[in-house]
């Protein structure tokens, strides 16, 4: 099809509602209440990219902004959701065009990485997405509701204080939790027939949070925040985990600048990225306790690691270990904790 008859367009603010008909068509299995919630509360806060033809929108994706805790830093990221193509236009490369445009735009914004929850990993592997997080599985039927209380928006500050204290101690990468986050989560869970449940210890202080849904009469626990002893008091965790979140480095220098090391460490990376040309090359990485400096390496020296961008993504997030003593001092960005659905 000629360029005159097909274009990619950025949607912002109210324009994000334009792709709602395609969303409802493709994701018809989603509960109507949740889709209604998404387009009445969240869509306008996102950005969207759509591929259009003479007959309107044929493919779409949404970029949900997320403010992240990443190691000792904060970083903006994007959660890719609603990636879809009209059935009759599939297998024409439309999704590839949208993803490449998203990468181009986000690279210029110096976005370190993007992440998504894949319907199938095989769809995203060709675009160098790789798993970075395996989620615990909690047994919903084991939930002891009598030990828990339903929390409301009045408890948002209390939830945020507990969550930030817990996550700062236990995790390295997670969506930043504040009062606004929990107020929004309460609305989102209500749209899935669920709620946030709180567990209080003997002293009355909050010692655990449980996000619970019951969409279509199928109970599910999407997240538990609690120490293992407190968790065991109100729910049972399964023995297995399930891979749920894939990610991709977008701006290599921005991503590597988030690394830290107790002792000053220097290494050379040789990276290949078939989709974001600026990430290709040899990079000298000087990593210290208080920062990291990434420059293009012009020295004639052997690379400490030669890698593709997908493998490097897995390494940076601690999902895979690199070979070499030089990397033993690096604090990679793990453990990851991303349980958000949309």
GUPA-480990 format. One record per residue: x negated, y, z negated of N, C-alpha, C in turn. Coordinates in pm, whole numbers, padded with zeros to 5 digits, always signed. Each point is the difference from the previous one (the first is absolute). Example, Ala and Ser with C-alpha at 12.3 -4.5 7.8 and 13.67 -1.06 7.14 Angstrom:
<recs>
-01319-00569-00780+00089+00119+00000-00090+00120+00000;+00035+00105+00072-00082+00119-00006+00077+00109-00073;
</recs>
This chain:
<recs>
-00085-00120+00000+00085+00120+00000-00088+00124+00000;+00037+00102+00072-00081+00120+00010+00004+00079-00129;-00101+00086-00019-00007+00081-00121+00119+00095-00009;+00055+00042+00116+00114+00093-00001+00122-00064-00066;+00007-00133+00002+00119-00068-00050-00022-00064-00137;-00120+00021-00056-00027-00060-00129-00093+00091-00079;+00031+00022-00126-00085+00087-00080+00003-00043-00146;-00105+00037-00073-00004-00019-00145+00026+00134-00065;+00085+00001-00099+00037+00125-00067-00012-00016-00150;-00051+00103-00066-00009+00003-00146+00129+00053-00058;+00054-00072-00098+00120+00045-00071-00040+00051-00139;+00053+00113-00037-00025+00055-00133+00130+00055-00057;+00009-00002-00134+00116+00053-00071+00129-00065+00052;+00101+00080+00032+00130-00057+00039-00007-00081+00129;-00100+00028+00082-00014-00074+00126-00025-00149-00027;-00048-00033-00121-00024-00141-00033+00129-00082-00001;+00113+00067-00008+00128-00071-00001+00038-00049+00140;-00068+00049+00102+00037-00034+00138-00018-00149+00031;-00091-00066-00073-00026-00142+00027+00089-00093-00083;+00093+00057-00075+00086-00084-00085+00078-00104+00079;+00058+00031+00116+00072-00105+00074-00089-00119+00037;-00124+00026+00042-00089-00111+00034-00035-00080-00124;-00023+00068-00113-00028-00069-00127+00114-00096-00032;+00123+00049+00007+00116-00085-00035+00017-00115+00099;-00036+00025+00124+00011-00105+00101-00103-00111-00024;-00124+00038-00025-00107-00098-00013+00001-00067-00137;+00021+00079-00105-00002-00054-00136+00142-00023-00051;+00079-00065+00083+00141-00020-00033+00021-00089-00122;-00103-00080-00034+00014-00088-00116-00017+00076-00132;-00057+00121+00004-00015+00079-00122+00139+00037-00054;+00008+00007-00132+00128+00039-00061+00036+00142+00042;+00126+00021+00035+00044+00132+00044-00028+00105-00107;+00019-00036-00127-00020+00098-00107-00145+00048-00002;-00095-00091+00024-00140+00040-00003-00034+00088+00121;+00050-00036+00117-00026+00083+00118+00063+00138-00016;+00120+00005-00056+00064+00129-00028-00089+00083-00092;-00052-00064-00103-00089+00069-00095-00123+00053+00073;-00061-00084+00083-00124+00040+00067+00022+00126+00083;+00109+00003+00077+00021+00114+00090+00065+00120-00069;+00050-00018-00120+00053+00115-00074-00102+00059-00098;-00102-00080-00040-00094+00047-00102-00147+00002+00044;-00040-00090+00089-00143-00015+00024-00046+00039+00140;+00082-00026+00100-00046+00017+00138-00052+00141+00028;+00069+00101-00050-00039+00138+00028-00132+00038-00067;-00043-00077-00099-00127+00028-00069-00118-00064+00073;+00030-00081+00100-00103-00069+00075-00029+00074+00130;-00087-00059+00079-00013+00038+00140+00028-00124+00083;+00040+00020+00122+00026-00114+00087-00066+00021+00135;-00030-00109+00066-00044+00004+00139+00097-00087+00079;+00050+00053+00109+00091-00077+00085-00049+00002+00143;+00026-00109+00070-00027-00007+00143+00136+00004+00070;+00015+00098+00088+00129+00023+00065-00007-00027+00149;+00113-00042+00054+00018-00012+00144+00123+00079+00041;+00045-00020+00122+00118+00072+00048+00124-00030-00083;+00002-00120-00061+00117-00041-00076-00016+00024-00150;-00099+00080-00041-00016+00033-00141-00115-00073-00065;+00008-00014-00131-00109-00058-00079-00006-00151+00022;-00117-00047+00039-00019-00142+00026-00084-00070-00108;-00087+00075-00066-00086-00057-00103-00029+00108-00104;-00032-00042-00122-00019+00097-00108-00095-00056-00105;-00054+00091-00079-00062-00034-00127+00007+00122-00089;+00003-00025-00130+00003+00109-00098-00128-00002-00083;-00046+00120-00035-00119+00016-00082+00042+00059-00134;+00008-00085-00099+00042+00043-00133-00123+00049-00077;-00004+00128-00038-00118+00049-00073-00006-00059-00140;-00118-00044-00040-00021-00054-00134-00125+00062-00059;+00012+00051-00122-00116+00052-00071-00053-00113-00086;-00127-00035+00022-00056-00120-00059-00107+00031-00103;-00008-00087-00101-00119-00008-00083-00091-00101+00070;-00124+00041+00027-00096-00086+00069-00131+00006-00078;-00025-00104-00080-00116+00004-00088+00013+00116-00096;-00100+00084-00005+00003+00117-00089+00054+00124+00070;+00052-00018+00118+00043+00113+00082+00149-00004+00029;+00048+00105+00060+00134+00004+00059-00017+00014+00150;+00088-00060+00076-00007+00009+00145+00140-00012+00058;+00024+00073+00107+00126-00013+00071-00009-00116+00098;+00109-00073+00012+00007-00110+00095+00138+00000+00062;+00023-00095+00086+00128-00015+00069+00042-00146-00005;+00125-00022-00036+00061-00132+00001+00081-00009+00130;-00042-00085+00092+00071-00015+00127+00124-00087-00020;+00117+00053+00034+00124-00075-00014+00084+00019+00127;+00102-00083+00014+00094+00015+00110-00064-00013+00137;-00103-00084+00010-00065-00021+00130+00089-00093+00082;+00057+00051+00108+00100-00080+00073+00016+00048+00143;+00041-00092+00085+00027+00028+00141+00134-00061+00037;+00078+00071+00081+00125-00058+00052-00030-00134+00066;+00088-00095-00021-00028-00137+00045-00035-00007+00149;+00071+00071+00084-00022-00014+00145-00129+00066+00047;-00066+00078-00090-00124+00067+00038-00123-00060-00070;+00017-00113-00064-00113-00060-00070-00100-00060+00099;-00123-00019-00050-00110-00060+00077-00041+00088+00118;+00015+00131-00016-00045+00094+00102-00111+00092-00052;-00047-00026-00121-00108+00082-00056+00047+00128-00066;+00131+00013-00024+00050+00123-00061-00053+00018-00142;+00001-00109-00079-00048+00009-00136-00148+00037-00002;-00077-00058+00091-00143+00031+00008-00019+00149+00027;+00081+00057+00087-00011+00142+00031+00029+00085-00122;+00102-00037-00076+00035+00077-00120-00108-00012-00108;-00052-00120-00021-00104-00018-00100-00126+00077+00036;-00039-00004+00126-00119+00073+00042+00019+00151-00019;+00119+00050+00029+00027+00142-00021-00003+00033-00149;+00055-00089-00082-00005+00022-00146-00144+00003-00048;-00083-00094+00047-00141-00002-00040-00070+00129+00042;+00027+00045+00123-00064+00123+00049+00036+00119-00089;+00128+00012-00032+00048+00112-00079-00056-00006-00143;+00002-00118-00060-00044-00014-00139-00151+00008-00012;-00073-00043+00101-00146+00018-00002-00033+00149-00008;+00067+00080+00080-00026+00144-00001+00034+00062-00136;+00095-00061-00071+00036+00049-00133-00093-00057-00108;-00101-00077+00042-00099-00060-00089+00064-00096-00101;+00103-00069+00046+00067-00101-00082-00093-00120-00017;-00033-00040-00123-00092-00113-00017+00055-00132+00053;+00126-00029-00032+00057-00129+00040+00151+00008+00006;+00061-00097+00068+00145-00017+00001+00030-00143-00041;+00123-00023-00044+00037-00136-00040+00145-00028+00037;+00035-00129-00001+00135-00042+00036+00029-00136-00062;+00128-00034+00000+00044-00133-00043+00050-00070+00126;-00076-00095+00055+00033-00055+00132+00113-00103-00003;+00085+00005+00102+00095-00109+00020-00076-00126+00038;-00109+00019+00076-00091-00109+00036-00139+00058+00017;-00101-00059-00063-00136+00054+00015-00051-00007+00143;+00052-00095+00078-00046-00015+00137+00032+00122+00086;+00102+00075-00038+00036+00120+00075-00107+00107-00014;-00059+00011-00118-00088+00112-00031-00148-00033+00005;-00035-00127-00001-00142-00037+00007-00069+00056+00125;+00066+00002+00117-00068+00056+00118-00033+00149-00013;+00063+00068-00097-00028+00141-00024-00093+00019-00119;-00067-00110-00039-00102+00000-00106+00056+00027-00139;+00126-00034-00022+00053-00004-00136-00042-00133-00063;-00025+00003-00129-00039-00121-00071+00060+00004-00140;+00024-00116-00057+00056-00002-00135-00100+00056-00100;+00053+00078-00095-00083+00052-00109+00061-00030-00137;+00125-00052-00002+00067-00018-00129+00091-00121+00001;-00016-00082-00103+00090-00112-00024+00079+00028-00128;+00128-00010+00013+00091+00039-00108+00031-00119-00091;+00001+00024-00132+00051-00106-00089+00146-00029+00031;+00043-00120-00032+00140-00038+00017+00058-00025-00138;+00103+00078-00033+00067-00019-00128+00131-00075+00022;+00031-00092-00087+00119-00083+00013+00121+00076-00054;+00086+00046+00093+00113+00084-00039+00093-00070-00097;+00017-00131+00017+00092-00073-00089-00053-00010-00142;-00128+00031-00019-00059-00009-00134+00014+00130-00080;+00050+00104+00065+00006+00132-00063+00089-00004-00124;-00055+00043-00113+00075+00003-00126+00054+00141-00021;+00119+00022+00057+00061+00133+00000+00028+00051-00140;+00023-00092-00095+00032+00044-00136-00116+00073-00067;-00120-00017+00054-00117+00067-00057-00033+00131+00070;+00084+00037+00097-00028+00115+00085+00114+00100-00005;-00032+00124+00035+00105+00101+00010-00009+00068+00136;+00116+00037+00054+00002+00071+00128-00046+00143-00024;-00099+00043+00077-00052+00136-00012+00065+00090+00104;+00014+00127-00035+00067+00098+00086-00097+00114+00031;+00050+00098+00075-00083+00115+00034-00047+00075-00125;+00073-00011-00108-00043+00065-00124-00129-00062-00054;-00029-00120+00046-00121-00070-00046-00117+00017+00097;+00013+00087+00100-00101+00009+00105-00138+00039-00054;-00005+00096-00092-00129+00039-00057-00062-00115-00079;+00084-00069-00074-00047-00113-00080-00057-00109+00089;+00069-00030+00109-00048-00102+00093-00131+00042+00065;-00008+00127+00043-00120+00049+00067-00121-00005-00094;+00019+00040-00124-00110-00002-00097-00051-00142-00022;+00093-00094-00017-00041-00139-00020-00071-00054+00123;+00059+00022+00118-00055-00056+00123-00139+00055+00029;-00019+00130-00015-00131+00056+00029-00106-00053-00095;+00035-00013-00127-00095-00055-00096-00036-00143+00032;+00100-00080+00036-00023-00141+00030-00080-00017+00129;+00043+00068+00105-00064-00018+00130-00143+00054+00003;-00024+00110-00067-00136+00055-00004-00098-00098-00060;+00050-00077-00097-00085-00098-00068-00015-00129+00079;+00105-00040+00072+00006-00134+00058-00023-00007+00151;+00030+00108+00073-00001-00008+00147-00086+00112+00059;-00035-00017+00127-00084+00098+00066+00073+00077+00110;+00091-00066+00072+00073+00065+00109+00149-00020-00022;+00073+00111-00010+00145-00008-00020+00063+00134+00036;+00129-00003+00027+00074+00123+00025+00010+00076-00133;-00031+00129+00006-00003+00083-00120+00139+00005-00064;+00004-00027-00129+00128-00005-00072+00017+00126-00084;+00103+00076+00029+00034+00116-00082+00152+00001-00021;+00049+00103-00062+00142+00010-00031+00085-00010+00127;-00041+00072+00105+00077+00000+00125+00002-00140+00061;-00111-00071-00011-00008-00136+00054+00107-00088-00063;+00012+00003-00131+00095-00088-00066+00145+00043+00020;+00024+00129+00013+00136+00044+00030+00042-00052+00138;-00093+00003+00095+00030-00052+00133+00015-00151-00001;-00083-00069-00078+00009-00145-00006+00133-00046-00058;+00051+00072-00096+00131-00036-00057+00107+00005+00108;+00000+00104+00082+00098+00012+00109-00019-00111+00102;-00126-00029+00031-00028-00102+00101+00044-00137-00048;-00024-00031-00126+00040-00130-00054+00151-00011-00012;+00066+00109-00033+00147-00001-00005+00057-00033+00137;-00066+00047+00106+00045-00029+00136-00019-00148+00035;-00077-00071-00083-00021-00144+00018+00065-00078-00114;+00101+00061-00063+00075-00062-00109-00091-00035-00117;-00101+00084-00023-00096-00031-00105-00023+00117-00095;-00107-00010-00077-00030+00100-00102-00143-00019-00049;-00044+00092-00086-00126-00015-00072+00032-00040-00143;-00062-00107-00045+00020-00049-00136-00125+00028-00082;+00020+00040-00124-00112+00030-00088-00009-00099-00115;-00124-00031-00039-00025-00088-00114-00071+00081-00108;+00058+00005-00117-00057+00074-00112-00053-00096-00105;-00116+00033-00053-00058-00081-00105+00066+00026-00134;-00056-00060-00104+00058+00013-00134+00006+00144-00046;-00096+00082+00044-00002+00139-00041+00089+00090+00083;+00066-00056+00100+00089+00078+00085-00067+00063+00120;-00132-00010+00008-00070+00057+00115+00017-00090+00123;+00003+00063+00116+00014-00074+00125-00126-00085+00023;+00019-00130+00022-00112-00090+00023+00011-00075+00132;+00110+00025+00073+00014-00069+00127+00111+00061+00083;-00016-00007+00134+00100+00044+00096+00025-00112+00099;+00125-00017+00038+00037-00103+00096+00095+00060+00103;-00038-00008+00127+00086+00046+00108+00077-00120+00054;+00132+00013+00001+00088-00114+00026+00101+00038+00107;+00021-00089+00098+00104+00022+00101+00092-00122+00006;+00119+00023+00053+00096-00111+00013+00079+00016+00129;-00071+00036+00107+00062+00024+00130+00061-00128+00054;+00127+00010+00037+00070-00117+00054+00014-00113-00100;-00007+00033-00127+00013-00103-00103-00123-00087-00016;-00114+00044+00057-00126-00075-00014-00095+00078-00090;-00007-00037-00127-00086+00075-00093-00147-00014+00035;-00073+00111-00013-00144-00001+00027-00069+00101-00091;-00116-00037-00048-00082+00092-00078-00109+00050+00094;+00000+00130+00026-00097+00055+00094-00128+00045-00067;+00006+00027-00130-00122+00038-00072+00020-00012-00149;-00106-00043-00067-00007+00005-00146-00129+00070-00038;+00012+00104-00082-00117+00066-00057-00002-00031-00149;-00098-00079-00042-00010-00036-00141-00127-00081-00020;-00056+00006-00119-00106-00093-00034+00055-00142+00002;-00087-00098+00015+00049-00137+00018+00080-00049-00121;-00037+00040-00120+00076-00044-00118+00140+00060+00000;+00008+00131+00027+00132+00065+00006+00083-00056+00114;-00064-00021+00116+00071-00055+00116+00062-00136-00034;-00077-00084-00065+00048-00134-00033+00119+00003-00094;+00020+00111-00070+00111+00011-00095+00134+00016+00071;-00001+00045+00127+00130+00022+00066+00012-00059+00140;-00110-00054+00056+00010-00058+00134-00113-00101+00020;+00021-00093+00092-00101-00100+00032-00060+00030+00137;-00133-00001+00006-00069+00022+00126-00033-00135+00064;+00026-00010+00131-00034-00123+00071-00150-00019+00012;-00041-00119+00036-00143-00030+00011-00060+00052+00129;+00082+00019+00103-00050+00042+00130+00025+00150+00021;-00082+00059+00086+00024+00137+00047+00036-00006+00147;+00053+00111+00053+00032+00005+00142-00061+00124+00062;-00069-00016+00115-00056+00119+00067+00113+00088+00052;-00004+00129-00032+00111+00087+00038-00042+00129+00068;-00117+00054-00030-00037+00130+00054-00124-00012+00089;+00014+00052+00122-00112+00011+00092-00039+00148+00011;-00127+00024+00028-00048+00137+00013-00099+00010+00114;-00029+00125+00035-00100+00027+00104-00070+00131-00032;-00132+00000+00008-00075+00125-00010+00033+00084+00123;+00028+00128-00023+00026+00092+00110-00121+00092+00021;-00033+00080-00101-00117+00086+00009-00111-00064-00084;-00098-00059+00068-00103-00079-00067-00076+00081-00104;-00044+00120+00035-00079+00080-00094+00082+00037-00123;+00127+00034+00020+00086+00033-00115+00017-00121-00091;+00014-00119+00061+00018-00121-00079-00125-00032-00080;-00114-00002+00064-00123-00038-00069-00040+00103-00105;+00044+00124+00015-00034+00103-00099+00065-00027-00135;+00097-00092-00005+00069-00032-00125-00073-00106-00082;-00105-00059+00057-00077-00102-00073-00086+00065-00108;-00031-00078-00103-00086+00046-00109-00095-00112-00039;-00112+00039-00066-00097-00098-00048-00061+00050-00130;-00020-00090-00096-00061+00039-00127-00143+00048+00021;-00070-00061+00095-00135+00042+00035+00000+00047+00145;-00078+00102+00029-00004+00051+00136-00043-00112+00095;+00079-00019+00104-00021-00110+00094+00010+00054+00142;-00083-00053+00088+00000+00043+00138+00006-00122+00092;+00086+00006+00100+00006-00109+00097+00046+00053+00135;-00025-00080+00102+00038+00037+00137+00108-00096+00049;+00108+00058+00052+00109-00077+00060-00001+00021+00151;+00023-00107+00072+00024+00010+00144+00142-00050+00025;+00085+00090+00046+00144-00028+00005+00051+00006+00143;+00091-00091+00033+00069+00004+00129+00150+00014-00026;+00062+00089+00077+00144+00025-00010+00050+00023+00142;+00078-00093+00050+00045+00006+00140+00111+00102+00023;+00061+00050-00107+00115+00091+00016-00029+00144-00041;-00094+00020-00091-00035+00135-00044-00148+00018+00028;-00030+00059+00114-00138+00007+00047-00094+00071-00095;+00051+00099-00075-00085+00076-00090-00056-00084-00113;+00062-00114-00027-00049-00088-00108-00114-00091+00045;-00029-00003+00128-00108-00083+00051-00136+00063-00029;-00097-00083-00035-00135+00052-00016-00070-00056-00122;-00114+00061-00028-00082-00038-00115+00007+00113-00102;+00026-00034-00125+00022+00100-00103-00090-00028-00120;-00065+00106-00047-00081-00007-00121+00088+00040-00118;+00014-00090-00096+00088+00022-00114-00084+00013-00127;+00005+00115-00064-00066+00022-00128+00109+00011-00105;+00004-00098-00088+00109-00010-00097-00055+00018-00140;+00062+00091-00075-00043+00029-00137+00119-00011-00094;-00025+00026-00125+00105-00010-00103+00108+00106+00021;-00041+00115+00051+00095+00112+00011+00037+00033+00144;-00037-00084+00095+00039+00029+00137-00074-00084+00101;+00040+00013+00125-00064-00073+00109-00014+00092+00120;-00114-00008+00065-00027+00080+00117-00017-00092+00120;+00075+00025+00105-00001-00085+00119-00046+00083+00119;-00109-00039+00062-00051+00071+00116-00033-00101+00110;-00006+00049+00122-00040-00088+00109-00148-00031-00013;-00033-00128+00015-00138-00045-00021-00080+00010+00129;-00105+00081-00004-00084+00017+00117-00136-00069-00019;-00016-00063-00117-00125-00071-00027-00004-00133+00076;-00121-00043+00031-00016-00131+00062-00020-00101-00115;+00108-00057-00042-00004-00099-00107+00116-00097+00018;-00018-00119-00050+00101-00103+00014+00121+00032-00086;+00119-00023+00054+00123+00022-00077+00011-00104-00110;+00043+00044-00118+00024-00094-00111+00128-00080+00023;+00091+00056+00081+00124-00070+00032+00048+00042+00137;+00021-00096+00087+00064+00022+00130+00141-00057-00009;+00098+00082+00029+00137-00045-00026+00100+00073+00088;+00114-00065+00022+00114+00064+00064+00080+00075-00104;+00088+00087+00046+00075+00086-00093+00095-00079-00088;+00057-00110+00050+00091-00080-00082-00076-00067-00115;-00115-00061+00032-00078-00064-00105-00048+00103-00102;-00039+00118+00047-00045+00104-00092+00115+00044-00092;+00121+00008+00055+00116+00035-00084+00016-00101-00113;-00009-00128+00033+00012-00104-00103-00112+00011-00104;-00120+00034+00043-00113+00013-00092+00020+00120-00092;+00036+00115+00056+00015+00122-00080+00104-00019-00110;+00108-00074+00031+00106-00021-00099-00024-00126-00084;-00119-00055+00006-00036-00112-00087+00067-00131+00034;+00058-00008+00119+00069-00123+00041-00099-00103+00055;-00115+00050+00041-00106-00086+00051-00134+00054-00050;-00093-00088-00033-00130+00043-00053-00104+00006+00111;-00075+00112+00006-00106+00007+00100-00124-00075-00049;-00079-00048+00093-00125-00065-00033-00109+00105-00015;-00089-00020-00096-00113+00091-00015-00008+00061-00137;-00119-00002-00057-00023+00054-00134+00032+00148-00008;-00018+00072+00113+00020+00144+00000+00143+00038-00039;+00096-00092+00023+00140+00031-00029+00043-00038-00142;-00089-00063-00075+00037-00050-00133+00030+00112-00099;-00051+00119+00026+00019+00112-00094+00120+00088+00038;+00055-00024+00117+00111+00084+00048+00129-00037-00073;+00075+00102-00043+00132-00023-00056+00102+00010+00114;+00035-00118+00052+00101-00001+00105+00137+00026-00061;+00098+00027+00086+00129+00052-00045+00097-00114-00030;-00023-00064-00110+00083-00112-00045+00004-00001-00152;+00108-00052-00057+00114-00064+00066+00102+00101+00057;+00065-00045+00107+00106+00077+00065+00133-00038-00064;+00092+00098-00007+00133-00025-00058+00101+00084+00078;+00057-00057+00105+00098+00074+00083+00123-00089+00015;+00106+00035-00071+00123-00080+00002+00120+00076+00056;-00023+00121+00049+00110+00079+00054+00056-00068+00127;+00131+00006+00014+00065-00066+00114+00006+00096+00119;+00043+00122-00016+00006+00099+00109-00060+00130-00050;
</recs>
